Amino acid sequence: MIDVSLLADLAAELPQPIRLQRLLASIHAHYGCHAVGLLRSDGDSLYPLAAIGLSQETLGRRFVVAQHPRLAAILAQREPVRFVPGSPLPDPYDGLLADQPGAPLAVHDCLGVRLEVEGRVWGALTLDAFAGRTFAAGDLLTLPHYALLAASEARMGRLEGDLRALRQGVGNPAGSAGIGFELVGQSPAWLAMLQELDGAAASDLPILLLGETGTGKELLAHRVHQRSARHDRPLVHLNCAALPEALAEDELFGHAKGAFSGATGERAGRVEAAHGGTLFLDEVGELPLALQAKLLRTLQNGEIQRLGEDRPRQVDARIVSATNRNLHDGVRAGRFRADLYHRLSVYPVPVPPLRERGADVLLLCGRFLEINRARLGLRGLRLAADAELALLRYDWPGNVRELEHVISRAAIRAVGRGAARHELITLEAGLLGLEAPPAAPPAMLPDPPAAATLSWRDAVDDFERRLLRSRLDAAGGSWAGAARTLGLDPSNLHKRARRLGLK
């Protein structure tokens, strides 16, 4: 019999992840199985939304249905499917058990059922048990009841998302899911940043993404666009670091016919192409000074002027920019215009580096392991325990991009050293090739005035003032970012700053 408390959970004001975990825990107990997985459909793939009994990196994987016959069989019919011991179909969870990572699934029993929401395939519910005869014929009759509960949870989650979108004044854009799902992570720092970014996306304010190279700023810019009121209009990407200075103005603003030798026709620039939508300026700190004044005019007046034309054109494009540089330093050094900086950074959002995201490293590994398993035609690709520890301890100066390359190289090394493609391949720490980078010297605050000249209260105030300035600089001038690193509420930080004479 289904636990009645699960019905109460549907009406309770609980976060959806908690409701889903309670549902899976009830299924786990009712059937006495080892692992339960709830997978969400996204195009041609399924990805785990919640799981019990599976390793943490499983939640970062995406299973292409065509590559996993059991998942394809589950999605192909409405009735539950049972895979009895000895089934020749490979199991997608092979080697992904929480208490036996890397070990192949021995003789076991498996159940799966398709989930539907409003007549459309939403995902699947899977159950795995070690013992060969765990599931009985009656379980095929009760599993659809749990599937209905899971579908109700899915519908509730969608309604909650629609309600949040209405409150923010943004439609729920069709097709926006895929980009968001690529942004793998569950750490508090990552989720707090996403929540702040989603709130800013609903406005039309310029957003400046601040973060080290490889942290995923381009994907975040896509998320901003998809969650804005402009989601059905163009998103135009311009890499400012790759702009040859001689062609930069033409690339940004376009040209008229005959504007220069070889201009046999007119051409719209990137800014004009983004009319009605979003212009993403990647590595904006590399923009040549000569162009910064012209871009400032666009931000101030909504005007551009093509090369060779006398009259300006009106454009309406939302600006999202990104940089791995400290633009404060660029302004002080005269490499970046202060007025343009203030226009671009109306809402700055610091993106946390991978070393501050804890176990997100393992979730991302799951994603990259599945990609490389399919790319190399392997039965399975897993991490050994010592490899997981090495990955969690590493400092990741290249962030997510470096992690992706590390996993790809390790998989190729394993195959190159004779690992059989038809067997489960476990990546040991030695295959990762990680070397601890030299420790960076601790960030130092500016030298304080001579202690003998300050009272206790003045010395404390001086220390707070220097600490706040240091964190504000590190966050690229973002008060919200500085508050996050200091563990303070932004409103309290503003009060302290005013008391210390910094505002």
Secondary structure, DSSP 8 states (H G I E B T S, - for coil): ---HHHHHHHHS---HHHHHHHHHHHHHHHHT-SEEEEEEEETTEEEEEEEESB-GGGGG--EEGGG-HHHHHHHT-SS-EEE-TT-SS--TTTT-BSSSTT----S-EEEEEEEEETTEEEEEEEEEESSTT---TTHHHHHHHHHHHHHHHHHHHHHHHHHHHHHHT----TT-HHHHHHS----HHHHHHHHHHHHHHTS---EEEE--TTS-HHHHHHHHHHTSTTTTS-EEEEEGGG--HHHHHHHHHEE-TTSSTT--S-EE-HHHHTTTSEEEEETGGGS-HHHHHHHHHHHHHSEE--BT-SS-EE---EEEEEESS-HHHHHHTTSS-HHHHHHHTSEEEE---GGGSTTHHHHHHHHHHHHHHHHHT-SEEEE-HHHHHHHHH---TTHHHHHHHHHHHHHHHHHHTT--TTSEEEE-HHHH------------------GGGS-HHHHHHHHHHHHHHHHHHHTTT-HHHHHHHHT--HHHHHHHHHHTT--
